[in-house]
Amino acid sequence: MASFGILARCVLATVGFSVIFTANAFAQQAATPPPGETAEVERVIVTGSLIPTAEEVGPNPVFAINRDLINKSGGGSTTEQLLQRQPVMNGATIPVQNNATSQGGPAGTAALALRGLDPGASLVLIDHRRVAPFPGSANSGYGFVDLTTIPITTVQSIDILKDGASTTYGSDAVAGVVNFNLYKDYRGVQVTVGYGNTLDKDAAEYRGDILFGVGDDKTSITGDMFYYKHHDMFNRDRGNSLAPPFSSSNAVPWNLQLQTEAVLHPFDVNGNPAPAPVLPPDVIGLDKFFGTPPNNANGLVPAADYIFHHSPPRAPFSILPGFNFNVYAGSYPKQERWGGYTAFEHKICDDQLRIFGDFYYVDAKTHDELAPIATGNFETPGSPVLFVSPNHPFPGGVPP
């Protein structure tokens, strides 16, 4: 009996230990972290589905710039300066070419190019309608809309379609579409005046704009008048562009290679013998010598004012200067623009019937000036050379 009692106590102790151990292990597995805050999603758009979205959301990625963003952007005082800051624009083609050399297109104009394509692949609309293109073309030969003719003060918003829309608009919208929405229901009067100039030389810029509008709930009349003028600049107006790395051996109106015998026995315009000129000392005794017009001649200097030397222009130890094209080449063209637009709208039977119309007019002038074309230098094979007989009269003037 004593032995049985001891065994029973051992079994009970073993069973009790196992139950306690198992209960502790189960309590550790059942512990869970406290619930956290959940984020609420206001809107979920599934691409490629037929789930309807909001009415104002279209199928194409349209980037809208309203008037508030335009005022806060600090993007400049012109339409092209504002668009030039947009990532989808190709900044290299806005403007096409404001430099008077016109190497990249018509001078004094500005075009836009979406996604790095040519300006001819980007469609520009005003109030969702096509407008007359600039009477010229970009490098590719396609026409474009001149952004300088759209004053930024008249723009209420800009819609930029960043993807191609050739299926809707045609081949001129391969890169995208930009639509300018002008004011249609403006109330009040806004006057904008601007002036700017440089400290060195005169590169003055004048701008003025008057935006006005009147109306009520049924009738609205809005109009705008603007004026812009910018003086021209030349390469000679700035020290860094006054002289090129090297001057040309050509000249304007032309280089001269003269026979000494013909110079000593000249003829006048009527073919009669004329007094012999005084030759420079360093060419006396030579069969021939050279002459070139002085700098800043611009093709108007007579032969008597030429610089003569026994060596051709730019030859070693020659005093004849090379021709500096930068003295006559323009750096920024002279521009003048004026114009305006007006729009009206009248509602009949509330919004059931509307009568509307608009008129837009711009007059733009640009003066582009390049250096005159030079003649050959007598040294380059194939250069054009004009031979004039010493006995040939020059009716109407004295050569050259």
HELIX and SHEET records of a PDB file:
HELIX    1   1 ALA A    2  GLN A   29  1                                  28    
HELIX    2   2 ARG A   67  SER A   73  1                                   7    
HELIX    3   3 THR A   79  GLN A   84  1                                   6    
HELIX    4   4 GLY A   91  THR A   93  5                                   3    
HELIX    5   5 PRO A  119  ALA A  121  5                                   3    
HELIX    6   6 LEU A  147  THR A  149  5                                   3    
HELIX    7   7 ILE A  152  THR A  154  5                                   3    
HELIX    8   8 SER A  166  TYR A  169  1                                   4    
HELIX    9   9 SER A  171  ALA A  173  5                                   3    
HELIX   10  10 ASN A  235  ASP A  237  5                                   3    
HELIX   11  11 GLY A  239  SER A  241  5                                   3    
HELIX   12  12 THR A  260  LEU A  264  1                                   5    
HELIX   13  13 PRO A  281  VAL A  283  5                                   3    
HELIX   14  14 ALA A  303  ASP A  305  5                                   3    
HELIX   15  15 PHE A  325  VAL A  327  5                                   3    
SHEET    1   A 5 VAL A  62  ASN A  66  0                                        
SHEET    2   A 5 VAL A 155  LEU A 161 -1                                        
SHEET    3   A 5 GLY A 176  LEU A 182 -1                                        
SHEET    4   A 5 SER A 122  ILE A 126  1                                        
SHEET    5   A 5 ARG A 129  ARG A 130 -1                                        
SHEET    1   B 5 GLY A 188  GLY A 196  0                                        
SHEET    2   B 5 GLU A 205  GLY A 215 -1                                        
SHEET    3   B 5 THR A 219  HIS A 230 -1                                        
SHEET    4   B 5 LYS A 334  ILE A 348 -1                                        
SHEET    5   B 5 LEU A 353  HIS A 367 -1                                        
SHEET    1   C 2 MET A 233  PHE A 234  0                                        
SHEET    2   C 2 GLY A 330  TYR A 332 -1                                        
SHEET    1   D 3 LEU A 256  GLN A 259  0                                        
SHEET    2   D 3 LYS A 288  THR A 292 -1                                        
SHEET    3   D 3 ILE A 307  HIS A 309 -1                                        
END                                                                             
